Structure formats: C-alpha cells, structure tokens
Amino acid sequence: MTISKQDRGYGRLVVDFVNPETTDEVGLKYFQNIQKVFGFTSGFMDKAKVQFPTFDNFNNLMNDVEKQCFQLILKKINIELEIMAAIPGVFLYYDIYSKKIRIEESVTPHSRDGLCIGKTDHKEKIISIKKLKEMIEKGRADAGYKLKKTDALKNLPILEKMSEKILAHKGISKERYYEILKYEEYYRNLNIEHWKIQNTQKILKKLLNDIIQGNSLSDSKILKKILLKYNQIPKAKVIISNEGTIQDSSPFSEDFFIDRKNRSVYEYTSQVYDWPISYCLVEYLRDQRNIEYLKKCGQCGCFFIAKDPRRQFCNEPNNCKKIHFNKYRTKRMKEVYRNPSSDKFKINYI
C-alpha cells in the first residue's frame, strides 16, 4: 500500500507546522502548504505574504533609536492602562507634546432600581494631569478601588517621566513619533498571532510524539479537542467539477485566509490555524495505515511523512542519514582501533 498524494499533502502540512524553529518560518511555510493542499491559485502566496505579520517585517519598520522609543511607548501604554482602572473610563491617552490627557467615558442611564433605561453614551474630554489626579482622588471609595486609586496616583508622575524619556530621543520628529505610535496595534496583533502559532506547535508536537510511540488514539485528550474543532468547520458543498464529476468542494476558500477585515485577531487566528490543521490531521488519520508513514528523524528529530514506512531519516536536504552513519562509523572505528584491548588496535590510528 502506498500513501495517496492527497493524504501525503495533509500530513506534510501538519509536520511542517511543527518543525521550523521560528514562528515567522512556520507561518510562511503553513501558507505555502495551504496553497498546495487546497489547490489555490499562484497569486495566493503573494497575498498571504503581504497579510501575514512577521517579526522580520516589523523590525524593518524602525531603526535602532526608533525601536528604543517604541519600547518606551509600550511601557507608557501599560501605565495608562493601570491608571484607567481607577477611573470610569474606557480609554485613556496621555499626549507627550500637549501634556494633556484624553479620556473617553461611557455613560449608561439607570433607573433607581439599577436597571438600564437607555443607550450607552460615549463622551470624550481632554484634561490636565492635575485634573486627572482630582478625578482619581474623588473616585469610588469602596475597598476594591482603594488599591487601584493608590496605584494610579503613584503612576501619574511615572507617566510624565516616561513621556520625558520619549521626548529625549534625538532624531525622532513629532510626525515620526505619531507614526511609531500606530505600530502598537500591529505589534499587539503580531504577538497574538505568533503566540497562537507557538502554542499550536507545542500541542501538535506532543500529539505526533504520542502517535509515533504507539499510544492509543482513543485515549488522546488532544485529539479529542482537535475533533471538536474539526466538527466546527462548515460542511463542504457537493459540486459538479469541470470534468463532469460529482465531488465535494474545498472546505476553505482563498478569502478565508486572506480576508482579515471582518474578524478580530482572536477570531481570525482561531479559525485560520485551528480549522485547516484539524481538517488535515483528521483526514490524514482517517486511514489508519497512514500512521506508519509518520516518522521522526533519527538524526535531527524532525517529523516527516516517509515515502517508505521503513525509512528512519527525513527526506530534507540535511543529509541526515549520511551524517548519522558517519557518526556511527567514526565512533565504531575509534572504539575498535583506539581501544588497546581490541585485537584491531592500531597505535597510529587518527
């Protein structure tokens, strides 16, 4: 029995997700395999490269001084979030140039019984640090807010000092500062997506090790969770192909991977990584005979889909088989020819 080309593609997508070292590499390789497995157009990968956020691309957006400034901006944002916890606001931003605080408050009218009687209204106002301090001090007095108020008051002078540090960076204009400030959202979404990739890698690696070691699939909690995700995938439609045959359509379209506008980063990463990976893994495991083609290289430790179930070393251009046996041969030669107790001992053996 030979593994089918389709099943090999499914398996390759899963093992290629686990093997690369950096999440940048994982993501790009993933979209390459998605293109192959689901037969997308040649332009799909070009679009995916533009849409997929990488740390390499992000680092190229700024020079070293600007990167230092950006790290201070991240710290400033964290301080603003801690201060915001002590006031009835949904947004707080301190402008380092005007030295003013912009606050957005949400106000919902309630009846005396505490029931909501109208729509929530969002109001924005610009105030000074001094005024903000007064707001915090006059805020709620219940025990749960006392610590938040104390922390917020401590953070106000820290916020001002952090802003001064940002202003002290030479070579960054006011216009450039506001551009760098906008990178925060990109950076936050970048980290969320790459955390998702890294976490999925760990889960898949454990599952693949369990499968290779011969552990029962029926006892696998990981596989059961993957099956739940698999069953969330919208069912494929039955269509007539150009050749006149009746077949299932692809469960995913190109836009499913490319379009990020109408989904939050959490929704996008949950669907775009969980669903296709679950689909490919389950489809691969449907035929139990495919399991014997799933291997872990005896030299480099990478997972791979073998052409022959007897194969023990990966097919990548790492020369793993040659390296492994060269190491074994060298070790064997030293043990035999450098061992004084051996009949084949040679004193001049190098």
C-alpha angles and dihedrals in degrees: 000000000000123000112249121249090241094052091046088055091051092050093044091055091055098045092043088056091057102041109060117089102220126052089229089061093044094053096047093046089048093057091046089056092044088057092052098042097048097034098240123175123274090253093061095084093051090054092045092053090054094047100041110087114223132187089231091059092045093051090052091059093074142035122233095271091049090050089055089050091049092054089054089049090055090052090048091053091051090052090050090052091052091050092047090059089069098054135058093253137117096202136029128178131171115208109215093205103047091030089222131132120232113204130183115201129191117216122191118184114231134188123237088265090059095252121141109251103174149015122295112257122207116213127186126203137172118221141163127258088252092055091047090053089054090050091053094047092050093045129109115320100204119123094253092060100043094082092044090052092049092050092046093052090050090050097053096078089040089055091053093048092048089052091051090053090053091050090050091066107106122218095033113110125206090254092050091049091057090048091052089047090061090058089072094081091047090049093048092051090044091056093046092053095045092047087054091052093047093048092048089051092056093048094048093045091056092047094048091049090051091051094048091048089056097247115163113268091210089065095049113113090188093056091048090055090048090052090053089055091045090055090053091063112106109254116258117249122238111242141172111248126221087260091058096252124133112237144147117274120234111280090224134047128207090250090057088069100032104043111082099155101090097043133067115239089254093052092043096051092043092055102033095049105026099045102047093040091049090047094050094044094049093045090050093050094046088088105056090202089069090070092075089060092057106096142170115219113249091216111037100018095234120144117239143167106245125219088216123030090226092063115111102179129064124256095231119117091259095105087229094162092049093046092048095051093041088056090047092047092049091049091047093049092051093048092050104035100032095043108097091206092057121100088225095052113143118189093205095049112130 
